[in-house]
Amino acid sequence: MGEVRYNALARQNPERAEKLFSKAEQNAKDRYDYLLRYAKLYNTEEK
């Protein structure tokens, strides 16, 4: 909510904003999980 565009969306259309924010949050979590699995697959940690 630190950017005007997000704050404006939440004020103008709170229902749509909530759906979009939830979808974006889930997308970020899914991408993070994917990257963790990918890193584990290739064992990117230095030993």
C-alpha positions in Angstrom: 0.0 0.0 0.0 3.0 2.2 -0.1 2.3 3.2 -3.7 -0.5 5.5 -4.9 -1.8 3.0 -7.5 -2.4 0.3 -4.9 -4.0 2.7 -2.4 -6.2 4.3 -5.1 -7.4 0.8 -6.2 -8.2 -0.1 -2.7 -10.2 3.1 -2.2 -12.1 3.0 -5.5 -12.9 -0.7 -5.7 -12.2 -2.5 -2.4 -13.7 -5.9 -3.5 -11.6 -6.1 -6.6 -8.5 -4.9 -4.9 -8.8 -7.6 -2.2 -9.2 -10.3 -4.9 -6.2 -8.9 -6.9 -4.0 -8.5 -3.8 -4.8 -12.1 -2.7 -4.1 -13.4 -6.1 -0.8 -11.6 -6.3 0.2 -12.8 -2.8 -0.6 -16.4 -3.8 1.4 -16.0 -7.0 4.4 -14.8 -5.1 4.2 -17.7 -2.7 3.9 -20.2 -5.6 6.9 -18.7 -7.4 9.0 -18.7 -4.2 8.1 -22.4 -3.6 9.0 -23.2 -7.2 12.4 -21.5 -6.9 13.1 -23.3 -3.6 12.4 -26.6 -5.3 14.5 -25.7 -8.3 17.4 -24.7 -6.1 17.1 -27.9 -4.1 17.0 -29.9 -7.4 20.3 -28.4 -8.5 21.8 -28.2 -5.0 23.0 -24.6 -5.4 24.4 -24.4 -1.9 28.2 -24.3 -1.7 29.8 -27.0 0.4 
